[in-house]
Amino acid sequence: MNGMRPISAARLAIEAEGHRHLVKRGWLRFLHLENMPPLVAFLGYCLKLTLLDVSGRKNALDVQVERVDIALPGLPKGFEGVKILFVSDLHIDGQERLAEKLIGLIEALTYDYCLLGGDYTFRSDRESEVATSRMVKIATYLAGRTEVYGILGNHDHYAMGECLNQCGVKMLINSSVCLRRGGDIVHLVGLDDWHYYHADDLALAEQEVPSDACRVMLCHSPERYNLVAKAGYALYLAGHTHGGQICLPNGYAPATCATIPRSLVRGAWQWDDMQGYTSRGCGTSGLPFRFFCPPEITLITLHRQ
């Protein structure tokens, strides 16, 4: 498919509401952290009161480069050793120096493709000029190095996707693209956000993808793991959870804002025959702090199994 797929009716209807981001999940929505902004604000107040906000902000800028090797069954020979830079959940207007930090880290890396996993803005109820200007800088830099593919997250408006597309990022809005190495092909499929917009459409996204092909899924949240595994994908790349962002000293995440098994909250995982990786993200959401859960960008090396 050439160009960026038009906005879906599902996304358009919710964007038109124009109110604060809320997750719609029946009566359980009242127990969901994303639906309790006063509680989030109170937590932030407590951190400031105990002076932990200073270290929390410092932790939030301590971005790590996670190097991960993933073996995939059916990976074509030409893709052995291919490196993918996976950058998710930037929430770039939430931290003043994050854009420069990321570009500095990426400058030292060598990779073949870059994938952007959504959630480019900190706020979700309105478009942010600060986020747009910073993402233009990052996207232009990335597109000048390698091919870049991206999706939208639950914090993103369609306009952000259009902006990134103009900067050279090929946005996959329920669509796919062929990655080619010599005569070999891997199909990269990108879904629109399910977590908030319910705008994902797998059947539409893989219209041009053979069912027996090696397929990689790029989806903002890991919450579609079961659907994608049953469809026979080799790899599922996601973000959204931030790994918990504010965790206990043993790494346990009290809140993940995703309905998934604990094993899928962060890092490498497997579901049935499908490999997966959930990034901790490189930004913050709700509060600009991190504890016992450093931010990351991920350098994935693919191997044949």
ROTOR-399729 format. One record per residue: x, y, z of N, C-alpha, C in turn. Coordinates in steps of 0.02 Angstrom, whole numbers, padded with zeros to 5 digits, always signed. Atoms other than C-alpha are relative to their C-alpha. Layout:
// residues N
XYZXYZXYZ
...
//
This chain:
// residues 305
+00042-00060+00000+00000+00000+00000+00044+00062+00000
-00038-00062+00003+00066+00173-00046-00033+00053+00043
+00028-00053-00040+00045+00319+00074-00028-00025+00065
+00026+00014-00067-00042+00325+00242-00075-00011-00005
+00071+00016+00004-00212+00244+00263-00041+00055+00035
+00042-00053-00030-00352+00371+00299-00023-00019+00070
+00024+00011-00068-00416+00389+00476-00063-00043-00001
+00057+00045-00003-00540+00254+00525-00060+00035+00034
+00060-00028-00032-00718+00290+00579+00003-00005+00076
-00005+00009-00072-00681+00220+00752+00045+00052+00032
-00045-00050-00027-00533+00335+00782-00029+00070-00008
+00029-00066+00013-00620+00485+00703-00053+00018+00051
+00054-00013-00047-00770+00468+00818+00027+00017+00070
-00028-00013-00067-00664+00463+00977+00041+00064+00001
-00037-00063+00002-00547+00602+00923-00047+00060+00001
+00048-00054+00003-00700+00709+00890-00031+00016+00068
+00028-00013-00067-00756+00690+01072+00038+00056+00035
-00040-00055-00026-00612+00802+01124+00004+00007+00075
-00006-00006-00073-00615+00761+01310+00059-00039+00025
-00057+00033-00029-00488+00692+01430-00002-00075-00013
-00007+00071+00015-00424+00518+01391-00029-00043+00057
+00027+00049-00047-00526+00383+01478-00004-00068-00036
+00004+00067+00029-00521+00196+01451-00070-00027+00014
+00069+00023-00006-00694+00126+01419-00001-00076+00009
-00001+00072-00014-00707-00045+01503-00055-00020+00049
+00054+00021-00044-00878-00068+01582+00009+00030+00070
-00002-00028-00068-00897-00042+01770+00071-00003+00029
-00068+00005-00025-00715-00094+01797+00042+00062-00016
-00037-00060+00017-00663+00071+01720+00014+00043+00061
-00009-00041-00059-00683+00150+01891+00061-00023+00041
-00057+00026-00036-00539+00041+01955+00064+00004-00042
-00057-00003+00045-00423+00078+01808+00038+00065+00012
-00041-00058-00017-00277+00195+01845-00007+00056-00050
+00006-00052+00050-00296+00287+01681-00065+00040+00006
+00064-00035-00010-00473+00336+01734-00003+00036+00067
-00001-00032-00066-00418+00408+01902+00054+00054+00004
-00051-00053-00002-00320+00568+01868+00011+00030+00069
-00014-00027-00067-00347+00631+02047+00048-00044+00040
-00046+00046-00035-00258+00475+02114+00071+00009-00026
-00066-00011+00028-00114+00502+01994+00030+00065+00025
-00023-00064-00025-00102+00684+02048+00020-00005+00073
-00016+00009-00072-00104+00631+02232+00067-00037+00008
-00063+00036-00002+00038+00508+02200+00058+00047-00015
-00051-00048+00016+00138+00647+02119+00013+00048+00058
-00007-00044-00059+00106+00759+02270+00039-00035+00055
-00035+00038-00052+00166+00622+02388+00075-00006-00016
-00070+00006+00020+00326+00600+02289+00038+00065+00010
-00031-00065-00011+00361+00786+02296+00009+00013+00075
-00002-00011-00072+00323+00790+02482+00058-00037+00032
-00055+00040-00027+00451+00654+02515+00066+00012-00037
-00059-00019+00039+00576+00734+02393+00024-00055-00047
-00019+00053+00046+00577+00574+02289-00009+00021-00073
+00011-00021+00069+00523+00672+02137+00066+00018-00035
-00064-00019+00029+00703+00732+02111+00034-00062-00030
-00031+00061+00026+00772+00555+02094-00043-00032-00053
+00045+00028+00050+00617+00502+01997+00009+00032-00068
-00013-00036+00063+00649+00635+01865+00067-00020-00029
-00066+00020+00023+00832+00587+01856-00003-00070-00030
+00008+00069+00025+00786+00403+01834-00034+00000-00069
+00038-00001+00062+00667+00450+01693+00042+00019-00060
-00044-00018+00056+00811+00517+01588+00058-00048-00007
-00054+00050+00002+00925+00368+01620-00017-00054-00051
+00022+00046+00053+00882+00287+01453+00053-00053-00014
-00045+00056+00011+00960+00115+01429-00007-00026-00072
+00003+00036+00064+01004+00029+01265-00002-00074+00016
+00008+00072-00011+00936-00147+01281+00016-00037-00065
-00019+00040+00059+01019-00269+01161-00030-00070+00008
+00039+00062-00006+00909-00420+01126+00010-00042-00063
-00003+00048+00056+00934-00574+01016-00065-00040-00001
+00063+00037+00006+00774-00654+00951+00005-00048-00059
-00001+00051+00052+00768-00817+00853-00071-00013-00024
+00067+00009+00028+00620-00837+00736-00003-00060-00047
+00009+00055+00049+00559-00995+00649-00024+00030-00066
+00022-00024+00065+00539-00966+00464+00032+00065-00023
-00032-00062+00020+00650-00812+00460+00042-00013-00063
-00039+00011+00062+00720-00799+00282+00075+00010+00012
-00073-00001-00009+00908-00823+00264+00028+00070-00005
-00025-00068+00010+00934-00644+00206-00008+00044+00060
+00012-00041-00059+00872-00579+00373+00039-00022+00062
-00043+00021-00055+00996-00673+00482+00046+00059+00019
-00042-00053-00025+01081-00543+00590-00026+00071-00010
+00029-00066+00010+00968-00399+00539-00015+00033+00067
+00011-00036-00063+00958-00266+00674-00056+00051-00007
+00057-00045-00001+00800-00172+00718+00005+00045+00062
+00004-00046-00056+00799-00016+00826-00074+00013+00015
+00070-00007-00020+00634-00013+00921-00005+00055+00053
+00007-00058-00044+00586+00153+01001-00075+00011+00012
+00071-00005-00015+00419+00164+01090-00013+00047+00059
+00024-00040-00057+00321+00277+01209+00047+00057+00018
-00044-00056-00013+00424+00434+01191-00032+00053+00045
+00034-00052-00040+00292+00551+01267+00046+00061+00004
-00059-00042+00007+00418+00677+01206-00008+00069+00032
+00009-00066-00032+00340+00836+01278-00002-00005+00076
+00002+00008-00073+00345+00763+01454+00067+00013+00034
-00066-00010-00029+00533+00786+01478+00042+00044-00045
-00033-00053+00038+00638+00933+01425+00058-00024-00042
-00062+00018+00034+00800+00847+01375-00001-00069-00034
+00003+00069+00026+00737+00679+01311+00018-00004-00074
-00014+00004+00072+00747+00718+01124+00075-00001-00013
-00073-00002+00009+00932+00763+01134+00033-00063+00027
-00026+00062-00030+00965+00613+01246-00007-00058-00048
+00013+00055+00046+00886+00493+01121+00045+00004-00061
-00041-00008+00060+00976+00563+00970+00073-00016+00015
-00069+00015-00019+01141+00552+01063+00012-00075+00007
-00006+00072-00007+01112+00369+01106-00003-00036-00067
+00010+00033+00064+01052+00321+00933+00059+00012-00047
-00057-00017+00042+01199+00408+00850+00054-00052+00002
-00053+00049-00009+01315+00274+00919-00019-00070-00022
+00024+00067+00018+01209+00128+00857-00001-00012-00075
+00006+00021+00070+01212+00032+00694-00058-00048-00006
+00059+00042+00008+01049-00046+00634-00025+00005-00071
+00025+00003+00068+00953-00089+00477-00068+00033-00009
+00066-00031+00002+00776-00031+00516-00015+00032+00067
+00024-00030-00062+00694+00082+00644-00076-00005+00003
+00072+00005-00011+00520+00049+00714-00020+00045+00058
+00027-00044-00052+00420+00177+00814-00066-00028+00024
+00056+00037-00027+00293+00101+00932-00058+00041+00027
+00058-00041-00021+00174+00248+00964+00008+00035+00066
+00001-00044-00059+00131+00367+01106+00058+00050-00002
-00051-00051+00009+00231+00517+01051-00012+00061+00045
+00016-00058-00042+00143+00643+01165-00014-00021+00072
+00012+00012-00071+00127+00657+01354-00074+00006+00016
+00072-00009-00010-00050+00726+01357-00037-00038-00055
+00039+00037+00050-00188+00632+01268-00064+00035-00020
+00064-00032+00013-00334+00753+01270+00005+00056-00051
-00008-00052+00051-00260+00878+01147+00067-00010-00035
-00062+00001+00036-00126+00897+01016+00050+00048+00032
-00052-00040-00033+00039+00968+01078+00049+00027-00051
-00048-00030+00046+00143+01091+00977+00071-00018+00020
-00067+00018-00023+00293+01050+01086+00017-00071-00022
-00011+00069+00021+00274+00864+01052+00012-00004-00075
-00007+00001+00073+00253+00896+00866+00069+00025-00022
-00064-00028+00021+00409+01005+00851+00058-00047+00019
-00053+00046-00021+00516+00881+00950-00001-00064-00041
+00004+00060+00040+00452+00732+00852+00022+00013-00072
-00026-00018+00066+00489+00822+00688+00076-00006+00000
-00073+00003-00005+00669+00838+00746+00025-00073+00002
-00021+00070-00008+00682+00654+00798-00014-00039-00064
+00019+00038+00059+00588+00584+00648+00043+00017-00060
-00042-00021+00056+00688+00685+00523+00070-00030+00006
-00066+00030-00011+00850+00626+00602-00001-00075-00015
+00004+00072+00010+00795+00443+00602-00009-00017-00074
+00013+00014+00071+00730+00449+00423+00061+00014-00043
-00062-00014+00036+00899+00516+00369+00051-00055+00007
-00047+00055-00012+00984+00358+00433-00022-00065-00033
+00025+00063+00027+00875+00209+00384-00074+00007-00015
+00072+00001+00007+00699+00162+00335-00031+00000+00070
+00034-00005-00065+00579+00205+00478-00074-00014-00011
+00071+00017+00003+00407+00130+00507-00030+00014+00069
+00030-00017-00064+00285+00186+00641-00074-00016+00002
+00072+00009-00012+00113+00162+00716-00022+00054+00049
+00028-00047-00049-00001+00266+00826-00017-00036+00064
+00018+00028-00064-00031+00237+01011-00063+00031+00028
+00062-00024-00030-00172+00276+01130+00004+00074+00021
-00007-00071-00015-00101+00451+01167+00001+00043-00063
-00013-00037+00062-00086+00499+00984-00063+00017-00038
+00052-00018+00048-00201+00594+00869+00026-00016-00070
-00018+00017+00068-00204+00552+00685+00046+00052-00031
-00041-00054+00027-00125+00721+00648+00074-00011+00014
-00070+00015-00014+00035+00662+00732+00027-00050-00051
-00020+00048+00051+00041+00516+00611+00014+00035-00066
-00010-00038+00062+00022+00636+00465+00065+00039+00002
-00061-00038-00008+00163+00742+00533+00062-00045-00009
-00056+00047+00006+00280+00593+00552+00008-00026-00071
-00001+00024+00069+00233+00532+00379+00035+00051-00045
-00031-00053+00039+00286+00700+00307+00075+00005+00013
-00071-00001-00018+00453+00682+00397+00038-00061-00027
-00033+00058+00029+00489+00518+00308-00013-00066+00036
+00018+00062-00034+00416+00392+00431-00059-00031-00036
+00055+00034+00034+00309+00265+00341-00048-00027+00053
+00047+00017-00053+00157+00254+00454-00045-00058-00022
+00041+00059+00013+00069+00086+00461-00064+00004+00040
+00065-00007-00033-00112+00120+00502-00045-00056-00025
+00034+00060+00024-00189-00053+00488+00022-00016-00071
-00028+00014+00066-00073-00086+00342+00066-00037+00008
-00061+00040-00002+00084-00181+00296+00050+00025-00051
-00053-00017+00046+00249-00163+00207+00046-00061-00007
-00049+00054+00010+00375-00285+00132+00070+00026+00015
-00070-00014-00012+00549-00279+00205+00040-00049-00043
-00036+00042+00048+00672-00344+00075+00075+00000+00014
-00072+00009-00004+00847-00413+00093+00020-00047-00056
-00013+00041+00058+00906-00472-00075-00066-00025-00029
+00062+00029+00026+00771-00590-00137-00048-00022+00055
+00042+00022-00057+00700-00624+00037-00045+00055+00025
+00050-00049-00023+00548-00540+00114-00025-00019+00069
+00037+00005-00063+00479-00514+00288-00055+00053-00002
+00057-00046+00001+00307-00434+00303-00008+00032+00069
+00012-00038-00061+00292-00297+00435-00071+00027-00002
+00070-00020-00004+00112-00267+00488-00009+00047+00060
+00011-00047-00055+00059-00117+00592-00074+00012+00012
+00070-00011-00019-00105-00098+00686-00009+00069+00031
+00020-00061-00037-00193+00060+00743-00015-00020+00072
+00007+00013-00072-00222+00076+00930-00065-00036+00017
+00058+00036-00027-00338-00047+01015-00017+00022+00071
+00010-00011-00071-00315+00002+01197-00052+00053+00015
+00047-00054-00012-00412+00165+01188-00048+00011-00059
+00041-00017+00059-00473+00193+01010-00038-00059-00029
+00031+00059+00030-00522+00014+00967-00002+00007-00076
-00003-00015+00071-00466+00060+00792+00042-00050-00039
-00040+00049+00035-00362-00093+00751-00044-00043-00045
+00036+00043+00048-00413-00202+00603+00051-00047-00032
-00050+00047+00023-00304-00354+00577-00014-00024-00071
+00018+00024+00067-00399-00417+00424+00017+00051-00053
-00016-00053+00047-00378-00250+00338+00076+00007-00007
-00073-00011+00000-00195-00236+00388+00038-00052-00040
-00037+00053+00034-00144-00403+00314-00032-00022-00065
+00033+00016+00064-00247-00397+00155+00050-00022-00053
-00049+00014+00052-00090-00402+00049+00057-00046+00024
-00053+00042-00031+00008-00524+00160-00018-00074-00006
+00014+00072+00004+00019-00710+00118-00001-00031+00070
+00008+00030-00067-00036-00817+00266+00060-00043+00020
-00057+00043-00016+00119-00926+00252+00066+00040+00002
-00060-00041+00000+00241-00779+00250+00026+00010+00072
-00027-00019-00064+00358-00731+00392-00025+00070+00016
+00033-00063-00015+00263-00591+00478+00021+00026+00069
-00016-00034-00062+00311-00465+00612-00055+00051+00014
+00053-00046-00020+00176-00370+00707+00028+00058+00041
-00015-00060-00038+00200-00191+00767-00066+00027+00025
+00064-00019-00031+00061-00149+00889+00016+00037+00065
-00019-00041-00057+00065-00015+01023-00004-00037+00066
+00010+00036-00063-00003-00123+01164+00008-00075-00012
-00005+00073+00007+00036-00308+01194-00068-00035+00009
+00065+00029-00017-00149-00334+01230-00032-00042-00056
+00027+00040+00055-00182-00411+01058+00040-00063-00011
-00045+00057+00005-00058-00552+01092-00034-00064-00023
+00033+00063+00015-00184-00693+01082-00025-00002-00073
+00025-00006+00069-00264-00634+00919+00057-00008-00050
-00056+00000+00047-00096-00608+00835+00035-00068-00001
-00031+00066-00003-00023-00773+00896-00041-00051-00040
+00043+00047+00036-00173-00869+00827+00004+00011-00075
-00006-00015+00072-00146-00781+00660+00066-00024-00029
-00061+00031+00024+00026-00862+00650+00059+00046-00009
-00057-00046+00007+00144-00714+00671+00061-00028+00035
-00063+00023-00029+00327-00746+00708+00021+00044+00059
-00025-00047-00050+00359-00589+00813-00051+00055+00012
+00047-00053-00020+00253-00461+00908+00041+00051+00040
-00035-00053-00034+00332-00295+00957-00050+00051+00027
+00048-00045-00032+00241-00182+01080+00034+00043+00053
-00022-00043-00054+00259-00048+01212-00058+00010+00049
+00059-00020-00038+00123+00044+01309+00006-00007+00076
+00001+00013-00072+00153-00031+01482+00052+00040+00038
-00058-00033-00032+00314+00066+01518+00035-00046+00050
-00029+00047-00048+00363-00092+01611-00026+00010+00070
+00026-00018-00065+00260-00021+01753+00018+00071+00019
-00026-00068-00011+00361+00142+01759+00018+00014+00072
-00013-00008-00071+00346+00157+01948-00008-00068+00033
+00001+00069-00024+00393-00013+02018+00028-00004+00071
-00028+00015-00066+00439-00089+02186+00073-00020-00009
-00072+00017+00006+00623-00125+02225+00014-00068-00032
-00011+00066+00031+00601-00306+02167-00022-00001-00073
+00020-00005+00069+00540-00243+01998-00073-00011-00013
+00072+00012+00010+00356-00283+02027-00036+00065-00018
+00037-00058+00023+00240-00164+01936-00071-00001+00028
+00067-00002-00027+00085-00118+02039-00053+00016-00053
+00048-00017+00053+00002-00045+01883+00034-00006-00068
-00028+00008+00067+00030-00089+01700-00045+00032-00054
+00048-00030+00047-00125-00010+01618-00011-00043-00062
+00013+00047+00054-00146-00165+01512-00027-00065+00028
+00029+00063-00021-00250-00323+01527+00038-00057-00034
-00044+00051+00028-00114-00451+01497+00030-00042+00056
-00036+00039-00050-00023-00592+01586+00064+00038+00022
-00059-00034-00027+00120-00530+01697+00063-00012-00042
-00060+00017+00038+00247-00617+01586+00009+00044-00062
-00002-00042+00060+00205-00494+01445+00011+00074+00015
-00003-00070-00020+00228-00333+01544+00063+00034-00026
-00061-00031+00027+00408-00303+01489+00050-00055-00020
-00053+00046+00022+00553-00385+01400-00024-00052-00049
+00015+00054+00048+00557-00542+01293-00049-00050+00030
+00049+00050-00021+00416-00669+01302-00018-00043-00060
+00025+00044+00053+00336-00809+01203-00072-00019+00016
+00070+00022-00007+00153-00850+01174-00015-00050-00055
+00006+00054+00049+00119-01015+01088+00065-00002-00041
-00060+00003+00041+00239-01015+00940+00027+00070-00018
-00018-00069+00017+00253-00825+00932+00048+00030+00052
-00046-00038-00043+00401-00727+01003-00028+00070+00009
+00024-00067-00012+00365-00559+01081+00050+00041+00040
-00041-00045-00042+00450-00408+01157-00041+00061+00016
+00035-00059-00024+00371-00272+01263+00051+00049+00028
-00049-00050-00021+00476-00115+01280-00025+00037+00063
+00016-00042-00058+00483-00017+01443-00014+00072-00022
+00010-00067+00025+00473+00136+01332+00056+00047+00020
-00054-00047-00018+00589+00285+01334-00026+00064+00030
+00029-00059-00033+00469+00416+01404-00039-00020+00061
+00043+00012-00058+00347+00431+01547-00071+00024-00015
+00070-00019+00009+00159+00447+01560-00032+00010+00068
+00034-00014-00063+00046+00518+01695+00043+00043+00046
-00048-00036-00042+00194+00570+01803+00069-00005-00033
-00066+00001+00033+00369+00616+01740+00054-00033+00042
-00047+00035-00045+00453+00493+01860+00005-00073-00019
-00009+00072+00004+00524+00318+01856+00037-00024+00062
-00033+00032-00056+00575+00201+01996+00007-00074-00014
-00015+00072+00009+00659+00030+01979-00026-00027-00068
+00024+00019+00067+00609+00028+01794+00027+00050-00050
-00031-00050+00043+00731+00122+01683-00030+00001-00070
+00024-00004+00069+00676+00185+01512+00048-00034-00048
-00043+00036+00047+00743+00098+01358-00015+00017-00072
+00008+00012+00072+00771+00095+01173+00029-00069-00012
-00017+00071+00007+00791-00080+01105+00033-00014-00067
-00034+00021+00061+00915-00148+00979-00008-00075-00006
+00017+00070+00008+00846-00314+00919+00039-00030-00059
-00034+00037+00053+00952-00436+00819-00039-00063-00016
+00040+00058+00021+00853-00565+00720+00046-00058-00020
-00037+00061+00019+00916-00744+00700-00049-00052-00026
+00040+00057+00024+00852-00897+00610+00000-00054+00053
+00005+00054-00050+00789-01035+00722+00008-00068-00033
//
